[in-house]
């Protein structure tokens, strides 16, 4: 079994305090916004890969990374399984079209490494396709780096017990049940197969120009803080003083041309469902006051 995913280095550490976590998260997210301004100004091209076992916390980490970024310059790519046509193409072909242009950050929520993980373990690719991938992936990434693209690869590590607990939590939560697929569930019974596949993937693709960076994810809050901090450290950004933005005062209505608003009755307005929240609050308060009076 892979030591990276069996015994976490921070298994014995306490869970992060919620207030401390939220304060540090906001600080790091503010720095991510500043970093993005540098990326845009410098015309940098950034690729960040998020890989790891199912339920390792990749998605929630990506959400925190991108929460305040300018979506015009930051994209999350999460591709479905290949179409019949894509299955006949060069394996990396459908990923190439999503590579960043100048000033862009592209985050892959799972990437071309699907072939080294789920496709290998579940038999979705042939042994020949798998071994060809292990040979080509380092060269593909070398070409990206040689062309000036920064490639950062993260592996989210989680223990078997924690993965199972998260699966069970998802299965009983109607808001997150969609995250649990039959393939995800089967990964519990194929833990060691995935471990061997991950070890082989690291051995073949942990190169000097594109190292794997492991994120201990037994505590999701801790992993989010750590991965954002690492991104900020890996990209040699500098703070750019933003251009001042002056908001002009509103013009004097008396100096403007007369404007007559159109008849509101001609258009459709959404129902004010939120008004019921206030009614319910007032009703609950009155009921509590009545009960206290007795």
MARKOLTI-81027 format. One line per field, with one value per residue (C-alpha): residue number from 1; residue in three letters; chain; x, y, z. Coordinates in steps of 0.1 Angstrom, whole numbers, always signed. Layout:
! MARKOLTI-81027
pos: (NUM_...)
code: (ALA_...)
unit: (A_...)
x: (X_...)
y: (Y_...)
z: (Z_...)
***
This chain:
! MARKOLTI-81027
pos: (1_2_3_4_5_6_7_8_9_10_11_12_13_14_15_16_17_18_19_20_21_22_23_24_25_26_27_28_29_30_31_32_33_34_35_36_37_38_39_40_41_42_43_44_45_46_47_48_49_50_51_52_53_54_55_56_57_58_59_60_61_62_63_64_65_66_67_68_69_70_71_72_73_74_75_76_77_78_79_80_81_82_83_84_85_86_87_88_89_90_91_92_93_94_95_96_97_98_99_100_101_102_103_104_105_106_107_108_109_110_111_112_113_114_115_116_117_118_119_120_121_122_123_124_125_126_127_128_129_130_131_132_133_134_135_136_137_138_139_140_141_142_143_144_145_146_147_148_149_150_151_152_153_154_155_156_157_158_159_160_161_162_163_164_165_166_167_168_169_170_171_172_173_174_175_176_177_178_179_180_181_182_183_184_185_186_187_188_189_190_191_192_193_194_195_196_197_198_199_200_201_202_203_204_205_206_207_208_209_210_211_212_213_214_215_216_217_218_219_220_221_222_223_224_225_226_227_228_229_230_231_232_233_234_235_236_237_238_239_240_241_242_243_244_245_246_247_248_249_250_251_252_253_254_255_256_257_258_259_260_261_262_263_264_265_266_267_268_269_270_271_272_273_274_275_276_277_278_279_280_281_282_283_284_285_286_287_288_289_290_291_292_293_294)
code: (UNK_UNK_UNK_UNK_UNK_UNK_UNK_UNK_UNK_UNK_UNK_UNK_UNK_UNK_UNK_UNK_UNK_UNK_UNK_UNK_UNK_UNK_UNK_UNK_UNK_UNK_UNK_UNK_UNK_UNK_UNK_UNK_UNK_UNK_UNK_UNK_UNK_UNK_UNK_UNK_UNK_UNK_UNK_UNK_UNK_UNK_UNK_UNK_UNK_UNK_UNK_UNK_UNK_UNK_UNK_UNK_UNK_UNK_UNK_UNK_UNK_UNK_UNK_UNK_UNK_UNK_UNK_UNK_UNK_UNK_UNK_UNK_UNK_UNK_UNK_UNK_UNK_UNK_UNK_UNK_UNK_UNK_UNK_UNK_UNK_UNK_UNK_UNK_UNK_UNK_UNK_UNK_UNK_UNK_UNK_UNK_UNK_UNK_UNK_UNK_UNK_UNK_UNK_UNK_UNK_UNK_UNK_UNK_UNK_UNK_UNK_UNK_UNK_UNK_UNK_UNK_UNK_UNK_UNK_UNK_UNK_UNK_UNK_UNK_UNK_UNK_UNK_UNK_UNK_UNK_UNK_UNK_UNK_UNK_UNK_UNK_UNK_UNK_UNK_UNK_UNK_UNK_UNK_UNK_UNK_UNK_UNK_UNK_UNK_UNK_UNK_UNK_UNK_UNK_UNK_UNK_UNK_UNK_UNK_UNK_UNK_UNK_UNK_UNK_UNK_UNK_UNK_UNK_UNK_UNK_UNK_UNK_UNK_UNK_UNK_UNK_UNK_UNK_UNK_UNK_UNK_UNK_UNK_UNK_UNK_UNK_UNK_UNK_UNK_UNK_UNK_UNK_UNK_UNK_UNK_UNK_UNK_UNK_UNK_UNK_UNK_UNK_UNK_UNK_UNK_UNK_UNK_UNK_UNK_UNK_UNK_UNK_UNK_UNK_UNK_UNK_UNK_UNK_UNK_UNK_UNK_UNK_UNK_UNK_UNK_UNK_UNK_UNK_UNK_UNK_UNK_UNK_UNK_UNK_UNK_UNK_UNK_UNK_UNK_UNK_UNK_UNK_UNK_UNK_UNK_UNK_UNK_UNK_UNK_UNK_UNK_UNK_UNK_UNK_UNK_UNK_UNK_UNK_UNK_UNK_UNK_UNK_UNK_UNK_UNK_UNK_UNK_UNK_UNK_UNK_UNK_UNK_UNK_UNK_UNK_UNK_UNK_UNK_UNK_UNK_UNK_UNK_UNK_UNK_UNK_UNK_UNK_UNK_UNK_UNK_UNK_UNK_UNK_UNK)
unit: (A_A_A_A_A_A_A_A_A_A_A_A_A_A_A_A_A_A_A_A_A_A_A_A_A_A_A_A_A_A_A_A_A_A_A_A_A_A_A_A_A_A_A_A_A_A_A_A_A_A_A_A_A_A_A_A_A_A_A_A_A_A_A_A_A_A_A_A_A_A_A_A_A_A_A_A_A_A_A_A_A_A_A_A_A_A_A_A_A_A_A_A_A_A_A_A_A_A_A_A_A_A_A_A_A_A_A_A_A_A_A_A_A_A_A_A_A_A_A_A_A_A_A_A_A_A_A_A_A_A_A_A_A_A_A_A_A_A_A_A_A_A_A_A_A_A_A_A_A_A_A_A_A_A_A_A_A_A_A_A_A_A_A_A_A_A_A_A_A_A_A_A_A_A_A_A_A_A_A_A_A_A_A_A_A_A_A_A_A_A_A_A_A_A_A_A_A_A_A_A_A_A_A_A_A_A_A_A_A_A_A_A_A_A_A_A_A_A_A_A_A_A_A_A_A_A_A_A_A_A_A_A_A_A_A_A_A_A_A_A_A_A_A_A_A_A_A_A_A_A_A_A_A_A_A_A_A_A_A_A_A_A_A_A_A_A_A_A_A_A_A_A_A_A_A_A_A_A_A_A_A_A_A_A_A_A_A_A_A_A_A_A_A_A)
x: (+0_+12_+26_+13_-23_-22_-7_-11_+17_-8_-32_-26_-29_-61_-87_-82_-102_-130_-125_-87_-93_-117_-95_-64_-85_-97_-61_-48_-77_-69_-33_-46_-65_-33_-14_-39_-34_+3_-5_-26_-1_+28_+9_+17_+2_-6_-18_-27_-37_-58_-56_-62_-85_-122_-135_-100_-112_-101_-134_-138_-102_-107_-139_-118_-90_-113_-139_-128_-107_-117_-135_-125_-89_-94_-111_-118_-118_-136_-140_-166_-156_-144_-169_-167_-148_-125_-116_-100_-78_-44_-50_-38_-57_-88_-68_-47_-77_-81_-46_-42_-35_-16_-29_-49_-50_-64_-73_-79_-103_-88_-67_-48_-38_-72_-54_-29_-56_-92_-87_-59_-76_-111_-98_-110_-77_-55_-21_-5_-24_-15_+23_+23_+7_+34_+61_+44_+31_+65_+74_+40_+46_+82_+68_+44_+71_+96_+70_+68_+37_+39_+27_+19_+6_-12_-20_-46_-39_-65_-67_-90_-110_-116_-125_-151_-165_-169_-186_-211_-217_-224_-247_-271_-269_-293_-273_-241_-253_-246_-209_-210_-209_-207_-170_-164_-180_-159_-127_-132_-128_-99_-79_-46_-50_-53_-23_-2_-14_-6_+29_+36_+23_+46_+76_+71_+59_+74_+100_+123_+102_+68_+71_+42_+32_+13_-14_-23_-61_-73_-85_-101_-97_-60_-56_-73_-50_-19_-26_-35_-3_+17_+3_+12_+48_+52_+43_+69_+44_+47_+21_+10_-3_-38_-48_-70_-107_-127_-164_-180_-209_-243_-254_-279_-313_-324_-297_-306_-332_-366_-369_-403_-402_-421_-452_-440_-473_-462_-433_-429_-412_-402_-422_-408_-404_-380_-407_-420_-388_-395_-432_-421_-396_-422_-447_-421_-412_-448_-454_-424_-436_-470_-456_-434_-463_-481)
y: (+0_+35_+51_+85_+74_+50_+69_+106_+128_+149_+122_+132_+169_+186_+199_+235_+260_+273_+310_+308_+289_+314_+343_+327_+316_+352_+364_+338_+344_+381_+372_+350_+379_+400_+371_+369_+406_+398_+368_+390_+419_+396_+375_+344_+310_+288_+252_+237_+200_+186_+149_+123_+96_+101_+122_+135_+171_+183_+199_+219_+231_+243_+261_+281_+288_+302_+319_+355_+352_+370_+342_+358_+349_+317_+286_+252_+223_+191_+170_+141_+108_+109_+108_+81_+106_+117_+81_+78_+109_+113_+109_+145_+161_+170_+186_+208_+229_+239_+251_+287_+317_+348_+360_+329_+303_+269_+245_+209_+191_+157_+158_+136_+116_+98_+73_+65_+61_+52_+41_+18_+3_+0_-14_+15_+15_-12_-20_-6_+27_+29_+24_+48_+74_+69_+75_+104_+124_+136_+147_+164_+183_+191_+207_+228_+240_+246_+269_+290_+275_+269_+235_+227_+192_+184_+150_+150_+122_+107_+76_+46_+52_+89_+82_+57_+81_+108_+84_+74_+111_+118_+89_+103_+139_+147_+179_+159_+125_+133_+133_+95_+74_+36_+39_+60_+33_+6_+24_+13_-23_-15_+6_-13_-14_+24_+26_+6_+27_+59_+47_+38_+71_+90_+69_+77_+113_+130_+149_+178_+200_+190_+176_+161_+180_+159_+176_+158_+160_+142_+176_+194_+229_+223_+210_+241_+264_+244_+241_+278_+288_+265_+280_+314_+302_+283_+312_+340_+368_+404_+428_+452_+485_+487_+518_+541_+539_+571_+567_+600_+616_+611_+640_+665_+653_+688_+691_+658_+654_+644_+606_+589_+553_+528_+512_+484_+465_+456_+434_+403_+405_+375_+368_+382_+348_+364_+384_+353_+350_+382_+372_+339_+357_+381_+353_+333_+363_+370_+334_+334_+366_+351_+320_+341_+361_+330)
z: (+0_-8_+24_+11_+13_+43_+72_+69_+83_+101_+114_+150_+145_+158_+135_+126_+147_+125_+132_+127_+95_+81_+90_+73_+43_+36_+39_+14_-10_-10_-20_-47_-62_-61_-76_-105_-112_-117_-139_-161_-162_-170_-195_-175_-183_-154_-152_-119_-117_-89_-86_-58_-46_-47_-18_-11_-10_-45_-54_-22_-24_-60_-49_-23_-48_-74_-51_-56_-88_-120_-140_-173_-165_-144_-156_-141_-165_-154_-185_-188_-202_-238_-266_-293_-316_-288_-281_-315_-310_-296_-259_-249_-278_-260_-231_-255_-264_-227_-222_-210_-231_-218_-185_-177_-149_-158_-131_-140_-117_-127_-159_-183_-153_-155_-177_-150_-123_-129_-165_-155_-124_-140_-173_-194_-214_-228_-212_-244_-240_-203_-209_-238_-215_-189_-216_-232_-202_-190_-226_-230_-198_-208_-240_-219_-195_-224_-240_-208_-192_-154_-145_-108_-99_-67_-53_-25_+0_+23_+44_+36_+68_+61_+24_+35_+61_+35_+11_+38_+45_+8_+4_+31_+19_-10_-18_-24_-34_-71_-62_-54_-86_-88_-98_-67_-45_-61_-53_-17_-27_-50_-26_-30_-68_-68_-45_-69_-98_-80_-70_-107_-118_-94_-104_-141_-140_-110_-131_-124_-146_-132_-97_-78_-47_-21_+0_+32_+32_+63_+75_+46_+62_+67_+32_+17_+36_+27_-10_-14_+5_-17_-49_-37_-29_-62_-85_-82_-82_-70_-58_-85_-73_-88_-108_-86_-95_-89_-86_-99_-80_-94_-116_-103_-113_-121_-147_-165_-192_-179_-177_-175_-163_-184_-170_-146_-152_-187_-175_-154_-120_-100_-69_-36_-19_+6_+21_+38_+57_+75_+81_+96_+119_+132_+137_+156_+178_+186_+195_+218_+235_+240_+255_+278_+290_+302)
***
